[in-house]
């Protein structure tokens, strides 16, 4: 069986959230709503899933990849113009046989879906099925393709109506199956609450259940005075300070900073957002400085970064450079008995040392006022643990070309390509030792890497740098 996921069904009222992210990436309980649907389909044994995407498809592809994470093959067709949905559907159906299931991307289904699909597909003569309350279609691919040859439609709602009018339907009623279509802002809040409370068992929450209705991810810091009121979700790598209240029905996506906010309830804070002192968020969706009121759909932008901010726009703590430089100088002296002899040996055997021209953190003024990054030679040994291997590079930290910990330096040959990319256009400090060497895993996407680097830049402490150095002291590059 193949699954086709359509653009959001009857969801014009959700359009204010498009200012925050593409439809297919709208988060629900910490991950995109469509991802919940893909997981349910993969658990039902569906091996091929096609997304018919009409909103920023390149970002959707970047997140979902090829579907390997869910054990299915995931493809995507971009719907970019009027009438394109029907054309993309015909292309997706070309060459396939058997039964297909067509669903809108804003639908959440319960864990009865596998049993239901098994029952429906076991019927003879390839049944067609459109439930009155669930808003999805189970139909033979050849039958649906024939229907598209003779009729036109512009939306998933019109396709359902067309199938009901033109095709003989099976009597299956699907009473044991639960589903919810999120078609407006009130429904979005309701769906978020239902998923957190476990009312839709087909949705898997990517966090640990610490108490009834309290879901918390990995590497989360929460001050002891913060009051947590279920249901709520706090994603991985978040930092929560102060003595405010989180919940009920609050979702804080991964890599967020909550600093002395008074109240966050019935709200969604999206990844990479920082909230400041005395902020109250009630029935709000927030991405950086942009707020969407989930009651009336009004969208505003906060003028004050102390109230709401984007970690991607954040600057590194001023103490980071000074403490890092001092720590690098101390580290050079401590490792001098090992590093200096190896450095002289590498002069006689150049293959023992690697040198690369990179862009650093220092900038050079020009006559037109631009400040391009200055390049420098980054030297490393080709052997030993990370701490010793990068000992020659400590000179770059002392000289101000790099911070001690931060994003990976960019090779000078890739400078033009990287700086033209909006993701790399933001000013993250580049370091000698990197975040992944303490986390133990690489980020899943370029966007995730960017958020993690900027999150570290605005929340870094001397202790966080020391943790990475201690990890580097016993870690060899093959193990990272």
C-alpha positions as CSV (number, residue, x, y, z in Angstrom):
1,X,0.0,0.0,0.0
2,X,1.1,3.5,-0.8
3,X,0.2,6.7,1.2
4,X,-0.4,10.1,-0.3
5,X,-0.3,13.1,2.1
6,X,-2.1,16.2,0.8
7,X,-1.9,19.9,1.7
8,X,-3.8,20.8,4.8
9,X,-7.6,20.1,4.6
10,X,-10.0,23.0,5.2
11,X,-7.3,24.8,7.1
12,X,-7.5,28.4,5.9
13,X,-7.8,29.5,9.5
14,X,-4.3,28.1,10.2
15,X,-2.8,30.5,7.7
16,X,-1.4,32.9,10.4
17,X,1.0,30.1,11.4
18,X,2.5,30.1,7.9
19,X,4.5,33.2,9.0
20,X,6.3,30.9,11.4
21,X,7.0,27.8,9.3
22,X,5.7,25.8,6.3
23,X,2.4,23.9,6.8
24,X,4.1,20.5,6.8
25,X,6.6,21.6,9.5
26,X,4.0,23.0,11.9
27,X,5.0,21.4,15.2
28,X,2.7,19.5,17.5
29,X,4.1,18.3,20.8
30,X,7.7,18.9,19.7
31,X,7.7,17.7,16.1
32,X,5.9,18.4,12.9
33,X,2.3,17.4,12.7
34,X,2.9,15.6,9.5
35,X,5.7,13.6,11.2
36,X,3.1,12.2,13.6
37,X,1.1,11.0,10.5
38,X,4.2,9.5,8.8
39,X,5.0,7.6,11.9
40,X,1.5,6.2,12.1
41,X,1.6,5.2,8.5
42,X,5.0,3.5,8.8
43,X,3.7,1.6,11.9
44,X,0.8,0.4,9.7
45,X,3.2,-1.3,7.4
46,X,3.0,1.3,4.6
47,X,6.4,1.3,2.9
48,X,6.0,4.3,0.4
49,X,4.8,7.7,1.5
50,X,4.5,10.7,-0.9
51,X,4.1,14.3,0.3
52,X,2.2,16.6,-2.0
53,X,3.6,19.9,-0.6
54,X,2.5,23.4,-1.6
55,X,4.4,25.5,0.9
56,X,8.2,25.9,0.9
57,X,8.9,22.3,-0.2
58,X,12.7,22.7,0.0
59,X,12.5,23.2,3.8
60,X,10.2,20.1,4.1
61,X,12.7,18.0,2.1
62,X,15.5,19.2,4.4
63,X,13.6,18.0,7.4
64,X,12.1,14.7,6.2
65,X,14.9,13.4,3.9
66,X,14.1,10.1,2.3
67,X,12.1,8.6,5.2
68,X,14.7,6.2,6.4
69,X,14.2,7.3,10.0
70,X,10.7,5.8,9.9
71,X,11.4,2.7,7.9
72,X,9.7,3.8,4.8
73,X,10.5,5.4,1.4
74,X,9.4,9.0,1.4
75,X,9.2,11.1,-1.7
76,X,7.8,14.6,-2.3
77,X,6.0,16.4,-5.2
78,X,6.0,20.2,-5.1
79,X,2.6,21.8,-5.9
80,X,3.6,25.3,-7.1
81,X,0.7,26.6,-9.2
82,X,-3.1,26.5,-9.7
83,X,-4.2,23.1,-10.8
84,X,-0.9,21.6,-9.8
85,X,-2.4,19.3,-7.1
86,X,-4.3,17.2,-9.6
87,X,-1.2,17.0,-11.9
88,X,1.1,16.0,-9.1
89,X,-1.4,13.3,-7.9
90,X,-1.6,11.8,-11.3
91,X,2.2,11.7,-11.4
92,X,2.3,10.0,-8.0
93,X,-0.2,7.4,-9.0
94,X,1.6,6.6,-12.3
95,X,2.9,3.0,-12.5
96,X,1.6,1.8,-9.1
97,X,-1.0,-0.8,-8.4
98,X,-3.1,-1.9,-5.4
99,X,-4.7,0.2,-2.8
100,X,-3.6,3.7,-1.8
101,X,-4.6,5.8,1.2
102,X,-5.0,9.6,0.8
103,X,-4.9,11.8,3.8
104,X,-4.5,15.5,4.6
105,X,-1.4,16.6,6.3
106,X,-3.3,18.2,9.2
107,X,-4.8,14.9,10.3
108,X,-3.8,12.9,13.4
109,X,-4.9,9.3,13.7
110,X,-4.9,6.9,16.6
111,X,-3.0,3.6,16.9
112,X,-6.0,1.6,15.7
113,X,-5.0,2.6,12.1
114,X,-2.9,-0.7,11.4
115,X,-5.8,-2.9,12.4
116,X,-8.3,-0.8,10.4
117,X,-6.2,-0.8,7.2
118,X,-5.7,-4.6,7.5
119,X,-9.5,-5.1,7.7
120,X,-10.3,-2.7,4.8
121,X,-7.6,-4.1,2.4
122,X,-8.6,-7.7,3.2
123,X,-12.0,-7.1,1.5
124,X,-12.5,-8.3,-2.0
125,X,-12.4,-6.3,-5.2
126,X,-10.2,-3.5,-3.9
127,X,-12.7,-1.5,-1.9
128,X,-13.1,2.3,-1.9
129,X,-13.7,3.8,1.5
130,X,-14.4,7.4,2.6
131,X,-15.6,7.7,6.2
132,X,-18.0,10.4,7.1
133,X,-16.1,11.6,10.1
134,X,-12.4,10.8,9.4
135,X,-11.8,12.7,6.1
136,X,-9.4,10.3,4.3
137,X,-9.7,7.9,1.3
138,X,-8.8,4.3,0.8
139,X,-9.1,3.4,-2.9
140,X,-7.6,1.3,-5.6
141,X,-4.9,3.3,-7.5
142,X,-6.2,2.4,-10.9
143,X,-9.7,3.4,-10.0
144,X,-8.5,6.8,-8.6
145,X,-6.4,7.5,-11.7
146,X,-9.3,6.7,-13.9
147,X,-11.4,9.1,-11.9
148,X,-8.8,11.9,-12.4
149,X,-8.8,11.4,-16.1
150,X,-12.5,12.3,-16.3
151,X,-12.9,14.9,-13.5
152,X,-11.1,17.9,-12.1
153,X,-10.5,19.0,-8.5
154,X,-8.5,21.8,-6.8
155,X,-8.3,20.6,-3.1
156,X,-8.5,17.6,-1.0
157,X,-12.0,18.5,0.1
158,X,-13.1,18.5,-3.6
159,X,-11.4,15.1,-4.1
160,X,-13.3,13.5,-1.2
161,X,-16.6,14.9,-2.6
162,X,-15.7,13.6,-6.0
163,X,-15.0,10.1,-4.7
164,X,-18.3,10.0,-2.8
165,X,-20.3,11.0,-5.9
166,X,-18.6,8.8,-8.5
167,X,-17.4,5.7,-6.7
168,X,-19.2,2.9,-5.0
169,X,-18.1,2.8,-1.4
170,X,-17.4,0.0,1.0
171,X,-19.7,-0.3,4.1
172,X,-16.8,-0.1,6.5
173,X,-17.6,2.5,9.1
174,X,-14.3,2.7,11.0
175,X,-16.0,3.2,14.4
176,X,-12.9,1.9,16.3
177,X,-10.6,4.4,14.6
178,X,-10.1,7.8,16.2
179,X,-8.8,10.8,14.2
180,X,-8.6,14.6,14.5
181,X,-8.3,17.1,11.7
182,X,-6.7,20.3,12.8
183,X,-8.4,23.0,10.7
184,X,-8.3,26.1,12.9
185,X,-6.3,27.7,15.7
186,X,-8.7,26.5,18.4
187,X,-8.4,23.0,17.0
188,X,-4.6,23.3,17.1
189,X,-4.7,24.1,20.8
190,X,-7.1,21.2,21.4
191,X,-4.9,18.7,19.3
192,X,-1.8,19.8,21.3
193,X,-3.6,19.1,24.5
194,X,-5.0,15.7,23.3
195,X,-1.5,14.5,22.1
196,X,0.1,15.5,25.4
197,X,-2.6,13.8,27.4
198,X,-2.3,10.6,25.3
199,X,-5.9,10.7,24.0
200,X,-4.5,10.0,20.5
201,X,-2.4,6.9,21.1
202,X,-1.0,6.9,17.5
203,X,1.2,9.9,18.3
204,X,4.7,9.3,19.7
205,X,6.2,12.0,21.8
206,X,10.0,12.4,21.5
207,X,10.7,12.9,25.2
208,X,10.6,11.1,28.5
209,X,7.5,11.1,30.7
210,X,8.7,12.5,34.0
211,X,5.2,12.8,35.6
212,X,1.6,12.5,34.5
213,X,1.4,14.7,31.4
214,X,4.9,16.1,31.8
215,X,7.2,15.3,28.9
216,X,10.9,16.5,29.1
217,X,13.6,15.8,26.5
218,X,17.3,15.1,27.0
219,X,19.9,17.7,28.2
220,X,17.3,20.0,29.7
221,X,18.1,22.4,32.6
222,X,15.2,23.6,34.7
223,X,15.7,25.8,37.7
224,X,14.2,24.2,40.9
225,X,11.8,27.2,41.4
226,X,10.1,26.8,38.1
227,X,6.6,25.4,38.5
228,X,5.6,22.7,35.9
229,X,1.8,22.2,35.3
230,X,0.7,19.3,33.2
231,X,0.2,18.7,30.4
232,X,3.4,20.2,28.9
233,X,6.3,19.3,26.6
234,X,9.9,20.7,26.9
235,X,12.2,19.6,24.1
236,X,15.8,18.6,24.3
237,X,18.6,21.1,25.0
238,X,16.3,23.7,26.5
239,X,17.3,25.9,29.4
240,X,14.6,27.2,31.8
241,X,15.5,29.7,34.5
242,X,13.6,31.7,37.1
243,X,10.5,31.0,39.1
244,X,7.7,31.2,36.6
245,X,5.1,28.7,35.5
246,X,5.3,26.4,32.5
247,X,1.9,24.9,31.5
248,X,-0.7,23.8,31.3
249,X,-0.8,22.8,27.6
250,X,2.6,24.4,26.9
251,X,5.0,23.1,24.2
252,X,8.6,24.4,24.2
253,X,10.4,23.0,21.2
254,X,14.1,21.9,21.3
255,X,16.9,24.5,21.7
256,X,14.9,27.3,23.4
257,X,15.9,29.6,26.3
258,X,13.3,30.7,28.8
259,X,14.8,33.3,31.1
260,X,12.6,34.4,34.1
261,X,9.4,34.3,32.1
262,X,6.3,34.6,34.4
263,X,3.8,32.3,32.5
264,X,3.7,30.1,29.4
265,X,0.4,28.2,28.9
266,X,-1.7,27.0,26.0
267,X,1.2,28.1,23.8
268,X,3.8,26.9,21.4
269,X,7.4,28.2,21.5
270,X,9.2,27.1,18.4
271,X,12.9,26.0,18.1
272,X,15.6,28.7,18.5
273,X,13.4,31.2,20.5
274,X,14.4,33.0,23.7
275,X,11.8,34.5,26.0
276,X,12.9,37.2,28.6
277,X,12.0,38.3,32.0
278,X,8.3,38.8,33.0
279,X,7.0,37.5,29.7
280,X,3.5,36.0,29.7
281,X,2.5,33.8,26.8
282,X,-1.1,32.6,26.9
283,X,-2.6,31.1,23.7
284,X,0.4,32.2,21.6
285,X,2.6,30.6,19.0
286,X,6.1,32.2,19.0
287,X,9.0,31.9,16.6
288,X,11.8,34.3,17.5
289,X,10.3,37.8,17.8
290,X,7.1,36.8,15.9
291,X,3.9,36.1,17.8
292,X,0.7,34.6,16.6
293,X,-2.4,34.9,18.8
294,X,-4.0,31.5,18.7
295,X,-7.4,33.0,19.7
296,X,-7.8,35.5,16.8
297,X,-4.9,34.9,14.5
298,X,-3.3,38.3,14.9
299,X,0.4,38.4,14.1
300,X,2.8,40.9,15.7
301,X,6.5,41.3,16.0
302,X,8.2,42.1,19.4
303,X,10.4,45.2,19.1
304,X,12.4,44.3,22.2
305,X,14.8,41.3,22.2
306,X,14.8,41.3,26.0
307,X,11.1,40.1,25.8
308,X,11.4,37.8,22.8
309,X,14.4,37.0,20.8
310,X,15.8,34.7,18.1
311,X,18.8,32.6,19.3
312,X,19.9,32.7,15.6
313,X,20.4,36.5,15.9
314,X,22.0,36.3,19.3
315,X,25.5,37.4,20.1
316,X,28.0,35.4,22.1
317,X,28.4,36.3,25.8
318,X,31.0,39.0,26.2
319,X,32.8,36.8,28.8
320,X,33.2,34.0,26.3
321,X,36.2,35.4,24.3
322,X,38.1,36.5,27.4
323,X,37.7,33.4,29.4
324,X,38.3,31.2,26.4
325,X,41.5,33.0,25.5
326,X,42.7,32.8,29.1
327,X,41.8,29.1,29.2
328,X,43.6,28.5,25.9
329,X,46.8,30.1,27.2
330,X,46.7,28.0,30.3
331,X,46.0,24.9,28.2
332,X,49.0,25.7,26.0
333,X,51.3,25.9,29.0
334,X,50.0,22.7,30.5
335,X,50.5,20.7,27.3
336,X,53.8,22.4,26.4
337,X,55.9,19.3,27.5
338,X,54.0,17.1,25.1
339,X,53.0,19.6,22.3
340,X,56.3,21.4,21.8
341,X,58.4,18.2,21.1
342,X,55.7,16.9,18.7
343,X,55.7,20.3,16.9
344,X,59.4,20.1,16.3
345,X,59.1,16.5,15.1
346,X,56.4,17.6,12.7
347,X,58.8,20.1,11.1
348,X,61.0,17.3,10.1
349,X,58.1,15.1,9.1
350,X,55.4,17.4,7.5
351,X,53.0,14.5,7.1
352,X,52.5,14.6,10.9
353,X,50.8,18.0,10.8
354,X,47.9,19.2,8.8
355,X,47.5,22.9,7.8
356,X,44.3,24.5,6.4
357,X,43.5,28.0,5.4
358,X,40.3,29.0,7.2
359,X,38.1,32.0,8.0
360,X,38.2,33.1,11.6
361,X,36.3,35.5,13.8
362,X,38.4,38.6,13.3
363,X,37.3,41.0,10.6
364,X,39.0,43.4,8.3
365,X,37.6,46.8,7.5
366,X,37.4,48.0,3.9
367,X,36.8,51.4,2.2
368,X,33.2,50.6,1.5
369,X,32.5,49.7,5.2
370,X,32.3,46.0,4.8
371,X,34.1,43.8,7.3
372,X,35.0,40.4,5.7
373,X,36.4,37.7,7.9
374,X,40.2,37.4,7.9
375,X,41.7,34.1,7.0
376,X,44.4,32.3,8.9
377,X,46.3,29.0,8.9
378,X,44.8,26.4,11.3
379,X,47.3,23.7,12.2
380,X,46.6,20.3,13.7
381,X,48.5,17.2,14.5
382,X,47.4,14.1,12.6
383,X,47.5,11.8,15.6
384,X,46.5,11.5,19.2
385,X,43.4,12.5,21.2
386,X,41.5,15.6,20.2
387,X,43.0,17.7,23.0
388,X,46.5,17.1,21.9
389,X,45.8,16.9,18.2
390,X,44.5,20.5,18.2
391,X,47.2,21.9,20.5
392,X,48.9,23.9,17.6
393,X,45.5,25.5,16.9
394,X,45.5,27.1,20.4
395,X,47.6,29.8,18.9
396,X,44.6,30.8,16.8
397,X,42.5,31.2,19.9
398,X,45.1,33.3,21.7
399,X,45.4,35.5,18.6
400,X,41.6,36.0,18.4
401,X,41.0,34.1,15.2
402,X,38.9,31.5,16.9
403,X,37.0,31.0,20.2
404,X,37.9,28.0,22.3
405,X,34.6,26.3,21.7
406,X,32.1,27.0,18.9
407,X,31.1,26.2,15.3
408,X,33.6,24.6,13.0
409,X,35.8,27.0,11.0
410,X,35.0,27.4,7.4
411,X,37.7,26.5,4.8
412,X,38.6,29.7,2.9
413,X,37.8,28.0,-0.4
414,X,34.2,27.5,0.6
415,X,33.8,31.1,1.9
416,X,31.7,32.5,-1.0
417,X,29.4,29.5,-1.1
418,X,28.8,29.6,2.7
419,X,28.3,33.3,3.1
420,X,25.6,33.4,0.3
421,X,23.6,30.8,2.2
422,X,21.2,32.5,4.6
423,X,21.7,29.8,7.2
424,X,25.4,30.6,7.4
425,X,25.0,34.3,7.0
426,X,24.3,34.6,10.7
427,X,27.2,35.4,12.9
428,X,28.0,32.4,15.0
429,X,31.5,32.4,16.6
430,X,33.8,29.7,15.2
431,X,35.8,27.6,17.6
432,X,38.7,25.2,17.9
433,X,36.7,22.5,19.7
434,X,33.1,21.8,18.7
435,X,29.8,21.0,20.3
436,X,29.5,17.6,18.7
437,X,32.6,16.4,20.5
438,X,30.7,16.5,23.8
439,X,27.3,15.6,22.6
440,X,28.6,12.5,20.9
441,X,26.4,12.9,17.7
442,X,26.2,15.0,14.7
443,X,23.0,17.1,14.1
444,X,20.4,15.7,11.8
445,X,20.3,18.7,9.4
446,X,22.0,22.0,8.6
447,X,19.1,23.9,10.3
448,X,19.5,21.8,13.5
449,X,23.3,22.4,13.4
450,X,22.7,26.2,13.0
451,X,20.3,26.3,15.9
452,X,22.5,24.3,18.2
453,X,25.6,26.4,17.5
454,X,23.7,29.7,18.1
455,X,22.1,28.3,21.2
456,X,25.5,27.4,22.6
457,X,26.8,30.9,21.6
458,X,24.2,32.7,23.7
459,X,24.1,30.3,26.7
460,X,27.8,29.3,26.9
461,X,29.6,29.3,30.2
462,X,33.1,28.5,31.3
463,X,31.9,25.2,32.6
464,X,30.3,24.2,29.3
465,X,33.6,24.9,27.6
466,X,35.4,22.8,30.2
467,X,33.1,19.9,29.6
468,X,34.0,19.9,25.9
469,X,37.7,20.1,26.7
470,X,37.4,17.2,29.2
471,X,35.7,15.2,26.6
472,X,38.3,16.1,24.0
473,X,41.1,14.9,26.3
474,X,40.0,11.2,26.0
475,X,38.3,11.3,22.6
476,X,40.0,10.2,19.4
477,X,38.6,11.6,16.1
478,X,37.4,8.2,14.9
479,X,35.1,8.1,17.9
480,X,33.4,11.4,17.3
